[in-house]
Amino acid sequence: MSGFNRLIKNSLANIINGFSNVILGIVISPFLINTLSLEEFSVWSICLQAGIAVSIFGVAGQITIGRFTSQFKFNNDELGLSKVINNYFNIILGIFLFFILVLTAFIANFESIFTNIPNDILFESKVSFLFVFGSFLLGVFSTVFIGYFIGIEKNHITANINLISRVFIGIAVVFLADYGLVAIASGYFVINVLSYLFMYKQFRAFEKHHFSFGLQGKIDELIKFFGGLTIWNVAQFLISGIGIFVVSIYDFENLPYFVLAMTMVNAIVGLLGAIVNPIIQPIVKLNEADNKKGVDELVTALSMIFSLTIFLGVNISNYISLPILQLWVGSSNGELANQYFNYLLVAFAIRMVVAPYGMKLVANAQQLKIAHFPVFEGVLNFLLSILFVKEFGAVGIAYSTILSALVIMLVYAIKYSKENILAQSTLIIFLSFIIIPSVTVLSVFLLNSMDFIGYFAISLLVASLLAIYLIIINVFKVKLIVDNTKSLT
């Protein structure tokens, strides 16, 4: 299998691994919103989002283990790999115990945190929160196995388990929804725990590692790498995950429709993120071969592909989102969700343009050096979210995300243009990171707020044809670079 084909296979598997819950949300949301009350649907969404907050550490962990597994396997250092896995296990054990305390405090103060939840569903809301949060918390341990299979480029193994478990969860939700939130949450918990056990069994088939308490050897590099990613992911959660909590406090009435829009947005943006994550393997191989030029060629080509694809996608979405959402969740719910969808889509999609650069930093273990950038963006977005949601309602999340994203993407463009060793890289980077995303945002707002689509259509068509041409050129460039890394193994 060529390096490029292997990258595509691992990207598809990574979509299932990393975003199986989002995919599940798309499947079961139409059923849940028509079976549960709007308040119960909102509570279920809050439970899932709280669980996703815990998985921040898991996502950082699986990338960490994936990176070190790839590195140690490349150098045939089995002892080093064993120590890293064991040290990571002990780190997440500490995280697990910390979140047990957090969960206890959260349940004790549940009523004062979510004051808009009706009293008649308050108790079952607490129990459901306990089950869902608990399932995500136990899932942090499974990131050892997911990361290992990412590192040996066999992502499909855990992807198959995740896919099967999501199917069973979907079936369980259909059968248990009539019995209320607690029944759904308990089924969710049981099936997730079983999937973690199956992952462990598959891991043991490949690696005869014996987990033990206590750290082994130096852990500085592991802490630095994992800590940098965790800070990065916490910042990302302040951008992409905090919105549901802000809306639940300041615009609870429209939370169900905001959640529906965000469910579809997360799926689309998640596809982009899952596609880019496996490039860490070819970047690691290029780094090991000291091919810095190849790394920058790969990153700039992928950034241009992402930027142009997002431009095409969000503009097409303006014309097709309403009928698709109505088909998905019904005419009335779809129309209400569409009020937010395209604004949220462009807000969260443009941020993915810098993802290849982020993967370069991860592969080089340099993400901690710029950890203050995403933290600044996350805090800025959080503060703007509160301000704009109070003023404009749920759509304020899109406004805050766009503003904070464009500010930080400008910072990244300046930084990467100074680091890049390619000729004429500055123009390409600013086109990808700033100019094309800004034009994309502008086009969405114009199409949604002004009645001049006829005048805009010709220029949009020309720009779209040019974008397709440039995407094809850069895809072939990526294929050539990735296929060449196969000779390095």
Buried (B, 14 or more C-beta within 10 A) or exposed (E): EEBBEBBBBBBBBBBBBBBBBBBBBBBBBBBBBEBBBBBBBBBBBBBBBBBBBBBBBBBBBBBBBBBBBBBBBBEEBEEBBBBBBBBBBBBBBEBBEEBEEEBEEBBEEBEEEBEEBEEEBEEBBBBBBBBBBBBBBBBBBBBBBBBBBBBBBBBBBBBBBBBBBBBBBBEBBBEBBEEBBBBBBBBBBBBBBBBBEBBBEBBEEEBEBEEEEEBBEEBEEBBBBBBBBBBBBBBBBBBBBBBBBBBBBBBBEBBBBBBBBBBBBBBBBBBBBBBBBBBBBBBBBBBBBEBBEBBBBBBBBBBBBBBBBBBBBBBEBBEEBBEBBBEBBBEEBBBBBBBBBBBBBBBBBBBBBBBBBBBBBBBBBBBBEBBEBBBBBBBBBBEBBBEBBEEBBBBBBBBBBBBBBBEBBBBBBBBBBEBBEBEEBBEBBBBBBBEBBBBBBEBBBBBEEEEEEEEBEEEBEEBBEEBEEBBEEBBEBBBBBBBBBBEBE
